[in-house]
Amino acid sequence: MSRTAHIEPQVLAELCRGNLSGSKASKVRAHIDSCEQCQSAQSRIATGLVSMADIASEQAPDLGWDHIGARIYWSTSSERRAKERGMTPTRRLPWIAGSVAVVAGAALFWGLGGNEAHLDTRIALSEPEPVQASAPNPASTTPEPIPGAVIFAQGPVETDGVALDLDAPVLAGTEYRTGAGRLVVQFGESSAFRIAPNSKLAIERLDSEKIALRIEGRVDVDITRRLPGQEFVVIAGRHEVQVRGTAFRVDFTEGDLGVQCIRGKVVVTDGSHGVHVPAGQRFEILRDALGDAALRALPIDGPALDALETAMQMPMLSTWDPEWSLAGATALVEVEGAKGQSIAVDGSFVGEGGFVLRTSAGQHEVAWLDRDGSLSQSRPYEAVAGKRVRATLPTPRPIQRGKAERKRQLLAAMSTSKRAEQCLAKLTKHGLRSGAYLTLEVGVNEDGSQSHLNLLDSNLSPTIQACLRDVVDAQELPKGSAASFRFRLSY
């Protein structure tokens, strides 16, 4: 597999199906990274495999030619971009013909009675479709602005270069920069978006015909209802993520675009064609060393989808009236809490540590959340419309005493733990243990029992993290001072 000896098509097909062994797959990928011709061949073979799988499931005589045509569009898009950059793509033309041949061969395969059971369908691309312009709202010639409100704020956030004013109206033309903070904006009944830390989001339109958000960084969107004829798009570079009523995440960082959908469906488009991303799938466009975009659309595995769904939960006002003066009809609650401690309001998780939350007027309850999700040390507070109120929870015990002694005791217990060695057995067996670490926040009571245990950071797999955390959680220390401290296990 030198630069002059290209990889055989059947080997590329086995790589696409995931059937190559680890060492051989690594060698093939290393060659592909340095060979433009094999990169193109792999892309077309992958496209052909997926097209054949789709065609095998079609009912005659509908072969889904729009679907196939859209896939050819994606597979030849790098040639189009190369031409725009002034490169000479003539030597790639045989490969374009090869794509057409793959499609024709797929049609013949179906016509001869191809059986879907013999196809490998692990490459799961979402169905592309030509993009059609949305019809304008016939009920209004002049779009009306729609109201929005900041519902949740944590840490430093700027609006148009100045510190965030929580009572300022959310309008088209506003730009938010989160820095180390985060922000949730609600713009309708059960519809909101959250801006992640280190992100910039500009609201280009916020009216009855269209809502358009331009993102650099990450934004989570949960939208359940739109006005008739109203569009909702998230703009990420030269691509748009068009919404069909859904919950999804867009991450656009340093030219890489990732879209994950947990409910409903979105369409990612570059203005010419679009790719469906239904619930439970993710879509990526990654930039390689040559600057060409590679299309990938794959299912999200079960645990990752569950984690995403949990992370996508956003606080919202349960009652929303567009005629409200929101600042005068709702209250802002300043919740004070310890860093890393999960906090619930009215029984639902809202955030960790201190934050500001907009709520309806009336009686509410704020509480710590224990590790098992149960409420602890709850306190009521009264929210008054148009006012700010402070909700303070007691600092969790233990107090900051005897940290060095408690750290030493816990480290000694873990260094002789056979259960900890069992957690690391696979890493040790494969020689991957060196450099592994786990950082925890630990609280120890005077009687030696633990009051809290939070995972802060680790480079281990979630399974090993959970195993070691359970071992730490099971340690009973001698009686002594209560203390709370950071505890790092390094190997």
N, C-alpha and C positions, 0 to 999 in steps of 0.2 A: 504493500500500500504506500508506495512512494508518490512523489508529486507527478511522476509520469505514468504510473500504473494506477488507473482509477479503480474504484471499488465496483464490483459486479452488482448489477441491479438486484439480483436475488438476495445478496447480502444486505443491501440497503432496505429491502422489503422486510427481511427478518429483524433488522434494527427497529424499523417503524412498529413492528408488531410486538417488540419487547422480548424477542426469543433468543437474542444473543447472550452469551455468558458475560459476566462482569468484565473480565480482562479483554475479551475480544471486542465487546461494545466500546470500551474505553479507547482501544486502538483505532477503531473505525471512526469514532467521534473526533479523535485527534487529527486524523487525516481530513475529515470533512471540514474542520475548522480552518485548514490551510488550503483547501481546494475549492475554488468557486464552482467548477463544473460538477463536482460531486454534491455540493450544497444544493445546486439547482435540481440535480437528479433526485436527491432525497425528498425535496419539497414536492416534486411532481408525483413521485411514487406514493408518498403519504396522501396526497390529494386523490390519486386514483383509487387507493384502498378504501378511503372513506366514501367516495362516490359510488363504488361498486357495492359497498354495504348498504348505502341508501337506496340504490336502484333495486337491489334484491328484495327490499321490503315494499316496493311499489306494486300497485295493481295495474295490469295491462289495460289500455295502452298508454297510461300516463307514466312517462319516464322522468318527469320533473326536470324538463330541459332548462327552465329558468334557474332552478337550483344548480344544475351542472354548469350553466353559463356563468353564474355568479362565482362558483368555485374557480373556474378558469381565470376569471377576473383577478381573484386574489393571488393565484399562482403565478400570474404574469405581471403583477403590479411592480415587482422589482425591476423588470425590464423597462416599464414605462418611466419609473423614477430615474433609472439610469440614463435614459434618453434625455430627460429633462435636465440632468446634470451635465450633458454634453458628451457622455461616453458613447462608444460604438458598440451597439448590441447585436451586430450581425451574426457573430459567432454563437449567439444564444438562440437564434431563430430555430434551429433544429429541435431544440428542447421545447419550444412553444408548440411545434408540430407534434412533438411527443405527447404533450398534454392532451391535444385533440385526439391522438391515437388511443390514449388511455381511456378517454370518455367513450370513444367508439367501441373499444374493446369491452368496456363495462356494459354497454348496451347489448352487444353480442352475447356476453355472459348471461345477462338476464333472459335474452331471447332463447338461449339454449337450456333454460331451466335451472340457473344457478341457485344453490341452496344457501340461505343465510347462515345456517348452522356451520358451514365450512369457512365463514369469513371471520376475520379477527376485527372486532369493532371497538378495540380499546382506544383508538384515536377518535375522540368524540368531538367533532366540529359542529357548531350551531348552524342552523340553516340561514344562509344569506338571502337577501331579497333586494331588488332595485328600490332605491329610496324615492318616495313620492312626497311632494310638497303637501303640507297639511292645508286643508281647506280653511279659509278665514272664517271667523265667527260671524254668521249672517245677522246676528241680533244686534251687533254694535259696530259702527263705523269708526268710532274713537274709543280705543281701549281705556278702561277705567283702572286706575291703580288699585291694587289690593293691599290690605294691611298686613304687616308682619310685626313680630315682637320678639325681643331677646328673652328666652325662657330660662336659660342656664348659662352661667359664665364662671370660669375658673382660671385663675392665673392671669398673667398679663395679656391683654388683647387690645389692639389699636384699630380705630376706625378712621380711615382717611388721614393717617399719620398722627392722630391724637388718641389719648386714652379713651377707652370705650365708655360711652354714656348709656347705661342700661335703659333709660327711659326715652332715648332718642328714637324717632321713628325709623323703621327699616324701609329704605326706599331704593328704587333703581338708581344706579350710579354709585352706590356705597361700596367701599372696598374694606374688607376685614383682613387683618394680619394677626395671627394668633401667637407667634413666638412660642413660649413654653406653655401658653394657655390653650383653652378650648372653648367653644361657643355653640349653643343650640338656638336656632331661630325657627319659630313656628309661623306659618303663613296661611293656615286654614284649619278646618276641623280635622284632627288626626293627621296632619301633614307638617313635616319639619325637616330641616337639614342640620347636621352637626359638622363643624369645621375642626379638624384634628390639629394638634400642635404642629408648629413649624409649617404652616400653610398660609396661602393667600387666596381669598375668594372675592371676586367682584360680582355684584348683582347687576347684570346688564339690562334685564327687563324683569318687572314684577307687576304684571297687569292682567286684565281679564282675558287677553288673547295669548299671552306667552310669558313664561317664566324661564329666564336664561341665566345660568350661573357659570362663570368662568373660573376654573380651579387650577392652582399650582400647589400641589400637595395632595391632601386626602380629604374627601367629604363623604359623609354618610347621608343618604336620603331615604325618607319614609313618607310616601305620598299615597293616600288612599282614595282621594276624590279630586277631580278637576272640574272646572267650569266647562260647559259645552263648547267644543272647538278650541279649547285652550291647549297650547303646547307646553311641554316641560323638557328642557334640555340642559345637560351639563357639558360645557365646552372644555376640552382638554387638548391644547395645541391645535392641530388641524383636524381633530376628530370631534364628533359630537356623540353623546350618549342620550338617546331619545327615550322618553319614558312612556310606558303604557299603563301606569298605575301599579306601583311596586315598591319594594324596599331593596336598596342596592348600595354598593360602595364603589367609588371611583378614586383611584390612586394614580396621580400623574406626577411623577418625580423624575427629574433629569431626563426627560424624553421618553421614559418607559411608561406605558399606559396599562393599568390593570383594572378590570371591572368584575365585581362579584355580585351576583343576584341571589337573594334569599326568598323573594316572593314576587309573583307576577312575571314580567318580562321587560327587557330593555333591548334596544337596537343600537349597535355601535356603527357609525357611518363616517366615511371620509368625504361625503358629498355626492359620490357616484353610486356606491352600493353599500348595503348594510348587512350586518350579521346579527341574527337573533341570539340573545343570551337569556335563556329562560331560567326559572328558579332552579337553584342547585348547580349552576354552572358558572365558570369564570372565563374571562376573555383577556388575553394578553397580547400586546404588541411590544416586542423588545427590540432594542437596537444592537446590531452586532458591530464588529470592528469596521466594516465597510459602510455603515450607516443605513443599510437596508433593513426594512421592517419585516419581522417574521410573525406570521399569524398563528396563534395557538388558542384554541377554545376547548376546555376540558371540564369534566365534572369536578365538583368540590367533594372531597370525601366526607363521610358522615361526621366524624369528630370535629373536623375543621368547620363544617357547616353549622354544627351545634354551637361551637365557640363564636362563630361570626354572628349568629342570630342573637346570642346573649350580648355580645359587644355592641350590636346595632340598636339595642333598646335605648330610647330617648325620652326624657321627661317632656310632657306636653300638658297644656291646660285641657281639662276634660270638657269644658264648655267654651265654645268659641263663637263670638258674635261680631261680624265684620263692621257693625255699626258702633261698636264700643269705642270709647276713648280708653285704650288698654291701660295706659299708665294710671288713669283714675279709677278703673274698675278692678284692678288686680293689686296684689301686694308683692313686694320683694323681700325675701327672707334670706338673711345672711346666716349660713350654717357654719359653725365653727367646730372643727374636728381635727384629730391627730392625723398626720401624714400616713397614708397607706391604710387607714381604717375605713371600711365600707360603711356607707350611711344610707338609710332608707327614709323616705318621707311618705307617710300614709301607707306604710307596708311595702312600698316598691323601692328597689335599689335605684339611687340617683347618681352617686359618685363617691369618690374617695377623698378624704381630707376636707378642707374648707372650700366652699363655693357659694354662689348666690343663685337663688331659685325664684322664679316668678310663680305665684300660686293664686288661686281664687281666694277671696275674703272668707273668713270663718275659722273654725277650729281645725287644727292639723296636728300631726304627731311626727316627731323626728326620733330616730333610734339608730343605735349601732346594729350592724349585722355580724353575727358570729360566723365562724368558718363554715358551719353547716347550713348557713342561710337563715337561721332563726333570729328574731328580733331580741335585742338586749338593751337594757337601760334606756327605755323610751321616755320621752318627755313631751307633753303637749305644749302648743303655743297658739296664740291668737293672731291671725293675719288680718290687718285692717286695710281696706281698699285705699290706694293712693299713698300708703305709708311703707316704711322699711322697718322690719322687725328682726331682732337677733335671736337665733335659736342655738343655745350652747349645750353641748353634752359634756358630762364629766370625763376628764382624761382617764383612759383605761388604766387600771393598775397593771403592773406594779410601778412604783416610783423609781427614779433613777438613782439607785444605791447598789453598791456591791457588784458593779458590772464585771470588773476584771475577774473576781472570784467565780462568779456564775459562768462566765465564758470558759475559764479554765476547767471547771467541773464538767461542763457539757462536752468540751473538746476531748477530755480524758475518757468520758463514757463512749463517745463515738469512735475513738481510735481503737477500742477493744471490742466493738460491736460486730458480731458475726453476721447479723442481719444486714448491716451496711455493706459488708463485703459481698453478700449475695446480690445486693442491688447492683453492684459494679462488676459482677462476674463476667458478663458478656464483653464489656469494655476491656477488662483485664485479659481475657482470652485472646482478643484480636489486637492487643497492643495499643489500644486507643485511650487508655486511662490517663496518661500524662497530660496535664493541662486542663483536665475537667474541674469544674467548680460549681458550687451552689451557695447562694447568699440568702440568708433568712433574717427576718426580724423576729426575735424571740422575747417573750415575757415570762418571767419566773416569779411565782409567789413565795412568801416567806416559808411555807411548808414544803417547798421544793417542787410543787406541781406547776404546770405551765398555764398561764392565763391567756396567751395568744401566740400564734405562730403564722407568719405571713411570708410567702415566697417573694423575694425582691428581684433576683437575677440568677441566671444559670446558662451554661452552654450545653447542658445535657438534654437528652430527649425527655418529653413529657412523662413517659413511663418511669424512667430512672429518677426524675425530679420527684414524682409522687412517692416512689418507694423510699427515697432518702428522707423526705419530709415526714413520712409516717414513722420512720425509725427515730428521728429527732423528737417527734411528738410523743413517743412512747417512753422517753427517758424521765425517770423520777430522780430528782437531785436531793441532796441533804437539806435539812432545814437551815435557814440563813436569811440574808437580806433579800428583799424583793428588788428586782431589777428588770430593765428592758434594754435590749442591745441588739446590734447587728452581729450575725454569726456567719462566718464564711468557712465552708468546707472546700479545701483545695487538694488536688491529687496530682 
